[in-house]
Amino acid sequence: MSTKSKGIDKIKLLQAVTTIVTGIIMLNAVLKAAKK
């Protein structure tokens, strides 16, 4: 495995984590709005 593919994996992992975190935040906002 080269360092280039490792870097791509890190970027893909970061994008996945960001997407999951954004999804959780949006879900919490929707749930809070529904409770009001």
C-alpha distance matrix in Angstrom:
0.0 3.8 6.8 8.3 6.8 7.3 10.7 11.5 11.0 13.3 15.7 15.9 16.6 19.1 20.8 21.1 22.6 24.9 26.1 26.9 28.7 30.6 31.6 32.9 34.9 36.4 37.2 39.0 40.9 42.0 43.1 45.0 46.7 47.7 49.3 51.5
3.8 0.0 3.8 5.4 5.7 6.6 8.9 10.3 11.0 12.7 14.7 15.7 16.8 18.7 20.4 21.4 22.8 24.7 26.1 27.3 28.9 30.5 31.8 33.3 35.0 36.4 37.7 39.3 41.0 42.3 43.7 45.3 46.9 48.1 49.8 51.7
6.8 3.8 0.0 3.8 5.6 4.9 6.1 8.7 9.7 10.4 12.4 14.2 15.0 16.4 18.4 19.8 20.8 22.4 24.2 25.6 26.7 28.4 30.0 31.4 32.7 34.4 35.8 37.3 38.8 40.4 41.8 43.2 44.8 46.3 47.8 49.6
8.3 5.4 3.8 0.0 3.8 5.4 5.1 6.4 8.7 9.9 10.8 12.5 14.2 15.4 16.7 18.5 20.1 21.2 22.7 24.5 25.8 27.0 28.7 30.5 31.7 33.0 34.6 36.3 37.6 39.0 40.7 42.2 43.4 45.0 46.8 48.5
6.8 5.7 5.6 3.8 0.0 3.8 5.4 5.0 6.1 8.6 9.8 10.4 12.1 14.1 15.2 16.3 18.2 19.8 20.9 22.4 24.1 25.5 26.7 28.5 30.1 31.3 32.6 34.5 36.0 37.2 38.7 40.5 41.8 43.0 44.9 46.8
7.3 6.6 4.9 5.4 3.8 0.0 3.8 5.4 5.0 6.2 8.7 9.8 10.4 12.2 14.2 15.1 16.3 18.2 19.8 20.9 22.3 24.1 25.5 26.9 28.4 30.0 31.3 32.8 34.5 35.9 37.3 38.8 40.4 41.8 43.3 45.3
10.7 8.9 6.1 5.1 5.4 3.8 0.0 3.8 5.4 5.0 6.3 8.6 9.8 10.5 12.4 14.2 15.3 16.5 18.3 20.0 21.0 22.4 24.2 25.8 26.9 28.4 30.1 31.6 32.9 34.5 36.1 37.4 38.8 40.5 42.1 43.7
11.5 10.3 8.7 6.4 5.0 5.4 3.8 0.0 3.8 5.4 5.1 6.1 8.5 9.8 10.5 12.2 14.2 15.2 16.4 18.3 19.9 20.9 22.4 24.4 25.7 26.8 28.4 30.3 31.5 32.7 34.5 36.1 37.3 38.7 40.6 42.3
11.0 11.0 9.7 8.7 6.1 5.0 5.4 3.8 0.0 3.8 5.4 5.0 6.0 8.5 9.8 10.4 12.1 14.1 15.2 16.4 18.1 19.7 20.9 22.5 24.2 25.5 26.7 28.5 30.1 31.3 32.7 34.5 35.9 37.1 38.9 40.8
13.3 12.7 10.4 9.9 8.6 6.2 5.0 5.4 3.8 0.0 3.8 5.5 5.0 6.1 8.6 9.8 10.4 12.1 14.1 15.3 16.3 18.1 19.8 21.0 22.4 24.1 25.5 26.9 28.4 30.1 31.4 32.8 34.4 35.9 37.4 39.2
15.7 14.7 12.4 10.8 9.8 8.7 6.3 5.1 5.4 3.8 0.0 3.8 5.4 5.0 6.1 8.6 9.9 10.4 12.2 14.2 15.3 16.3 18.2 20.0 21.0 22.3 24.1 25.7 26.8 28.4 30.1 31.5 32.7 34.4 36.1 37.7
15.9 15.7 14.2 12.5 10.4 9.8 8.6 6.1 5.0 5.5 3.8 0.0 3.8 5.5 5.1 6.1 8.7 9.9 10.5 12.3 14.2 15.3 16.4 18.4 20.0 21.0 22.3 24.4 25.7 26.8 28.5 30.3 31.4 32.7 34.6 36.5
16.6 16.8 15.0 14.2 12.1 10.4 9.8 8.5 6.0 5.0 5.4 3.8 0.0 3.8 5.5 5.1 6.2 8.6 9.8 10.6 12.2 14.1 15.2 16.6 18.3 19.9 20.9 22.6 24.3 25.7 26.9 28.6 30.2 31.4 33.0 35.0
19.1 18.7 16.4 15.4 14.1 12.2 10.5 9.8 8.5 6.1 5.0 5.5 3.8 0.0 3.8 5.5 5.2 6.1 8.6 9.9 10.5 12.1 14.1 15.4 16.4 18.1 19.8 21.1 22.4 24.2 25.7 26.9 28.4 30.1 31.6 33.3
20.8 20.4 18.4 16.7 15.2 14.2 12.4 10.5 9.8 8.6 6.1 5.1 5.5 3.8 0.0 3.8 5.5 5.1 6.1 8.6 9.9 10.4 12.1 14.3 15.3 16.3 18.1 20.0 21.0 22.3 24.2 25.7 26.8 28.3 30.2 31.8
21.1 21.4 19.8 18.5 16.3 15.1 14.2 12.2 10.4 9.8 8.6 6.1 5.1 5.5 3.8 0.0 3.8 5.5 5.1 6.2 8.6 9.9 10.5 12.4 14.3 15.3 16.3 18.4 20.0 21.0 22.4 24.3 25.7 26.8 28.6 30.6
22.6 22.8 20.8 20.1 18.2 16.3 15.3 14.2 12.1 10.4 9.9 8.7 6.2 5.2 5.5 3.8 0.0 3.8 5.5 5.1 6.1 8.5 9.8 10.6 12.3 14.1 15.2 16.5 18.3 19.9 21.0 22.5 24.3 25.6 27.0 29.0
24.9 24.7 22.4 21.2 19.8 18.2 16.5 15.2 14.1 12.1 10.4 9.9 8.6 6.1 5.1 5.5 3.8 0.0 3.8 5.5 5.2 6.0 8.4 9.9 10.5 12.1 14.0 15.3 16.4 18.2 19.9 21.0 22.4 24.2 25.8 27.3
26.1 26.1 24.2 22.7 20.9 19.8 18.3 16.4 15.2 14.1 12.2 10.5 9.8 8.6 6.1 5.1 5.5 3.8 0.0 3.8 5.6 5.2 6.1 8.7 10.0 10.5 12.1 14.2 15.3 16.3 18.2 19.9 20.9 22.3 24.3 26.0
26.9 27.3 25.6 24.5 22.4 20.9 20.0 18.3 16.4 15.3 14.2 12.3 10.6 9.9 8.6 6.2 5.1 5.5 3.8 0.0 3.8 5.5 5.0 6.2 8.7 9.9 10.4 12.3 14.2 15.2 16.4 18.3 19.9 20.9 22.5 24.7
28.7 28.9 26.7 25.8 24.1 22.3 21.0 19.9 18.1 16.3 15.3 14.2 12.2 10.5 9.9 8.6 6.1 5.2 5.6 3.8 0.0 3.8 5.4 5.1 6.2 8.6 9.8 10.6 12.4 14.3 15.3 16.5 18.4 19.9 21.2 23.0
30.6 30.5 28.4 27.0 25.5 24.1 22.4 20.9 19.7 18.1 16.3 15.3 14.1 12.1 10.4 9.9 8.5 6.0 5.2 5.5 3.8 0.0 3.8 5.5 5.1 6.1 8.5 9.9 10.6 12.3 14.2 15.3 16.4 18.3 20.0 21.5
31.6 31.8 30.0 28.7 26.7 25.5 24.2 22.4 20.9 19.8 18.2 16.4 15.2 14.1 12.1 10.5 9.8 8.4 6.1 5.0 5.4 3.8 0.0 3.8 5.5 5.1 6.0 8.6 9.9 10.5 12.2 14.2 15.2 16.3 18.3 20.2
32.9 33.3 31.4 30.5 28.5 26.9 25.8 24.4 22.5 21.0 20.0 18.4 16.6 15.4 14.3 12.4 10.6 9.9 8.7 6.2 5.1 5.5 3.8 0.0 3.8 5.5 5.0 6.1 8.6 9.8 10.4 12.2 14.1 15.2 16.5 18.6
34.9 35.0 32.7 31.7 30.1 28.4 26.9 25.7 24.2 22.4 21.0 20.0 18.3 16.4 15.3 14.3 12.3 10.5 10.0 8.7 6.2 5.1 5.5 3.8 0.0 3.8 5.4 5.1 6.2 8.7 9.9 10.6 12.3 14.2 15.4 16.9
36.4 36.4 34.4 33.0 31.3 30.0 28.4 26.8 25.5 24.1 22.3 21.0 19.9 18.1 16.3 15.3 14.1 12.1 10.5 9.9 8.6 6.1 5.1 5.5 3.8 0.0 3.8 5.5 5.0 6.2 8.6 9.9 10.5 12.3 14.3 15.6
37.2 37.7 35.8 34.6 32.6 31.3 30.1 28.4 26.7 25.5 24.1 22.3 20.9 19.8 18.1 16.3 15.2 14.0 12.1 10.4 9.8 8.5 6.0 5.0 5.4 3.8 0.0 3.8 5.4 5.1 6.2 8.6 9.8 10.5 12.4 14.6
39.0 39.3 37.3 36.3 34.5 32.8 31.6 30.3 28.5 26.9 25.7 24.4 22.6 21.1 20.0 18.4 16.5 15.3 14.2 12.3 10.6 9.9 8.6 6.1 5.1 5.5 3.8 0.0 3.8 5.5 5.1 6.1 8.5 9.8 10.6 12.6
40.9 41.0 38.8 37.6 36.0 34.5 32.9 31.5 30.1 28.4 26.8 25.7 24.3 22.4 21.0 20.0 18.3 16.4 15.3 14.2 12.4 10.6 9.9 8.6 6.2 5.0 5.4 3.8 0.0 3.8 5.5 5.1 6.1 8.6 9.9 10.9
42.0 42.3 40.4 39.0 37.2 35.9 34.5 32.7 31.3 30.1 28.4 26.8 25.7 24.2 22.3 21.0 19.9 18.2 16.3 15.2 14.3 12.3 10.5 9.8 8.7 6.2 5.1 5.5 3.8 0.0 3.8 5.5 5.1 6.1 8.7 10.2
43.1 43.7 41.8 40.7 38.7 37.3 36.1 34.5 32.7 31.4 30.1 28.5 26.9 25.7 24.2 22.4 21.0 19.9 18.2 16.4 15.3 14.2 12.2 10.4 9.9 8.6 6.2 5.1 5.5 3.8 0.0 3.8 5.4 5.0 6.2 8.9
45.0 45.3 43.2 42.2 40.5 38.8 37.4 36.1 34.5 32.8 31.5 30.3 28.6 26.9 25.7 24.3 22.5 21.0 19.9 18.3 16.5 15.3 14.2 12.2 10.6 9.9 8.6 6.1 5.1 5.5 3.8 0.0 3.8 5.4 5.2 6.5
46.7 46.9 44.8 43.4 41.8 40.4 38.8 37.3 35.9 34.4 32.7 31.4 30.2 28.4 26.8 25.7 24.3 22.4 20.9 19.9 18.4 16.4 15.2 14.1 12.3 10.5 9.8 8.5 6.1 5.1 5.4 3.8 0.0 3.8 5.5 5.4
47.7 48.1 46.3 45.0 43.0 41.8 40.5 38.7 37.1 35.9 34.4 32.7 31.4 30.1 28.3 26.8 25.6 24.2 22.3 20.9 19.9 18.3 16.3 15.2 14.2 12.3 10.5 9.8 8.6 6.1 5.0 5.4 3.8 0.0 3.8 5.6
49.3 49.8 47.8 46.8 44.9 43.3 42.1 40.6 38.9 37.4 36.1 34.6 33.0 31.6 30.2 28.6 27.0 25.8 24.3 22.5 21.2 20.0 18.3 16.5 15.4 14.3 12.4 10.6 9.9 8.7 6.2 5.2 5.5 3.8 0.0 3.8
51.5 51.7 49.6 48.5 46.8 45.3 43.7 42.3 40.8 39.2 37.7 36.5 35.0 33.3 31.8 30.6 29.0 27.3 26.0 24.7 23.0 21.5 20.2 18.6 16.9 15.6 14.6 12.6 10.9 10.2 8.9 6.5 5.4 5.6 3.8 0.0
